[in-house]
């Protein structure tokens, strides 16, 4: 292949607006001296409904045939170095700014052109062996159709053509120094019959390969018939048209075509592969004016849909052919890149047609027809816009390029129609030459004339402004619509941000109490979201061709038969195959895809390039989410208690919709907390909690953390935060309900005896406002500690729901509470002072006081009861019996009669009754049993029983600092052994064990345990004596050491402030601990543990 030399600087010419001083060009002007600007086609008002039909008025007034939109389109022209001036085809690289142009010349007949924003440059030219009549580009592969019934495959080093480092070595020997373009395969196409001699009445046959095209990426099909199993996954497939036959090839095998399909008895002009998955459809048309659609999954004949071009009969009669197959040629077909069942065709009649493949083409009626009154030539090529679903461009034989805009007729009527208007055009510079190639990429359209002129037409936003479909009122919103349609997403985003911010600050929204300003403008927000919405790709499975008997017959439906079809805006289902139904559905689909962004538009890519676009999208999503959540809450409030699970309009449970948006809610609350008021968030969480407790708690915790993050960030910057955690008192109340402040709902209320016994601790029923004020105090002191309570609630609920053995569940709950207490201690030490900790009454050494959840407290204390942790139960509940300090009447918040102290909580009645009636008797019984046993036989118990009882007695002696003995009158039922009758007696029980009883028990049991350890050392060999004793003494030694470590050190101020009784108990336990050290030593523990400071003397 020979390479030519070309001076691109002398051939490139950029054409601009005539009014800007650019060079006048026949592309933009007319030689008719009578032409005046007033006679120019009014592109800006092409869609105006005022003043009658603009097209008709312009046609009557128009004199010259050469004109163009000099303001809305910026064109660049390039004269290719084709001496024969016989260019035939053009192909475009998908991912590189590179075009390939073919020529019918026998000399230099292949050109590569770089297409930049404002220029076209020939990068290389070559001489292929045969003239080129069709081209297809995919990746680094270029397929060319010749006039010798062959298709030739080339490998192209695109990077080197564009002046970069080689993207691939074409072969192993030559590498980057090899040829830029190299032939790698030749494919001999078959025709249906001999094409050497023309049959009478038929067109003169040709060996030209009229069309080549690569297949898009394949997806699996339901039948599995296509592609064949023999095709490798990475193989490139392509089609070639020779005569009326389509040959389908695997590029890796050139001996035989995969499939040969006879489509027509006359030559085909064009075949196009549908780019939509699963890429099984091919559209083809040719000289006979018939349009066919092939479904490669069909076995046998693949033609699944067929019609005749509407003007075929009339054009054939004009030619003297009598119509039918001798009618006008269809020169080009093009699939819509956004709607998989839209197919555009153009032919000799000078009109372009759009077909809806879900319907049989009854009576040859297309769903839309596009034309221009001054177009006197045939349509040679056409292309859909790469950025708009409603724009279709055409190239004609009279050297014109037209850009048409489709719009559904908004007028009433039983038969809706679709109108089309030309919004831009260009006329080629030469006096002769049709547009033989037309491609669209981005906002540019590339046209190739038969005389070797290549043009790049870039449509400016001004040319699209008049075609914008407006559905919103107000200049600001209409500017957004115009910018989105012009794909000026940055400008649209900037306008949206300003508009939404003004809506949020609208003071009129405050007129309705409790209504956020953004809710008043819900309709505007919804329309803006629709405008920016990235519509989903229309799935291949959502539509179908009509049945073969209808699609191929072109007539009415068979009896009882209906074709399946689906629209993107209506519910799926079969539809009658009639021109009216087809146009109606097409108009509905057009109204959907033409407004805003088309389906599968790469919005994320645009947002990544323009951060302001992403910011606008997030702001719209936030506002829309706020409106949706408010609507959900309103629906739930309207349903009341009549519906256990309120649903939306689609019958979907509201709480499930909230759970699906959980991550989005937390993300947006963190980004814009002022948009989501705490009252709304509380109501949203309440929707979920009754149905999925864990999901509701998790959502609530995420909201709390978002508010906290916002508050801390503003505090760090020294700025006023738009929200504060104290606003969440209602939400926290819902998450931890019932709290320790709420009225006891367990059903275990007291009686008259209780009321008398609790006279000094009368419990008033707090209202909701009082409870939330108390929660607000805790949030003001340390919100992190309160949110840790929610995290604890989640852990405990997960443990309970997981289930298992009762003892194991109880142990897990106790361990969880202890971990929570340690975490709370760290949080309070870092954020709260001692006075603040005293105010909120959280004592981290007692886990039951570290949460406001009454459910968590109950589960924890019941778990202690199950694991026989009677001492810990009594130590934790002492705060519900403590006497309150003297607090002035005007200080603090009043809950009950004791101004916020735990003793006045409604939970106190239940806990104190249980302590008196169950815990104290069991603890007393354990002490009595152990003491009675050691009195008879000091060594008669297992070591673990000594240890457990000693530790409980020590803990109760040290930790019950502020306990107040309360008495309860309870009914005790016993059974008469003689008669078997049940006897009920009323007894008085107390909430505490006498300190003297605990002290005596510790001394007696401690002595017995030391005797046991001494006996172990005497009755074992010398080698194992201390090891055995240490194994029994070490657990008690460590536990007592940890207990003493929590006490104030001797000689400290805190130690001196303790009561004499408490000091005595500390000294007794420390003395006993030193005695244990002798036995706690072993070969593994050669040194005793250090004695606590203050006792080292």
NORCORDA-V173985 format. One record per helix or strand of 2 or more residues. SS is the DSSP state (2 for helix, 1 for strand). FROM is the first residue (numbers start at 0). TO is the last residue. If there is no record, write none. Layout:
BEGIN
SS_FROM_TO, SS_FROM_TO
END
This chain:
BEGIN
1_1_3, 2_7_10, 1_11_14, 2_17_19, 2_36_38, 2_53_60, 1_72_78, 1_86_91, 1_97_102, 1_109_114, 1_119_126, 1_131_137, 1_140_145, 1_149_155, 2_157_160, 2_174_176, 1_180_187, 1_208_213, 1_236_241, 1_244_249, 1_258_261, 1_267_272, 1_280_285, 1_289_294, 1_302_307, 2_311_318, 2_323_325, 1_329_334, 1_341_346, 1_351_355, 2_361_363, 1_367_369, 1_378_383, 1_390_395, 1_399_407, 1_417_426, 1_434_440, 1_443_448, 1_452_458, 2_460_464, 2_474_484, 2_488_503, 2_506_510, 2_516_519, 2_521_531, 2_539_541, 2_547_550, 2_578_593, 2_602_608, 2_610_641, 2_653_659, 2_661_670, 2_672_674, 2_677_688, 2_692_716, 2_724_734, 2_751_756, 2_758_760, 2_767_801, 2_805_830, 2_833_839, 2_846_848, 2_853_865, 2_869_879, 2_901_903, 2_906_935, 2_942_958, 1_966_974, 1_981_989, 2_994_1017, 2_1021_1044, 2_1052_1056, 2_1059_1079
END
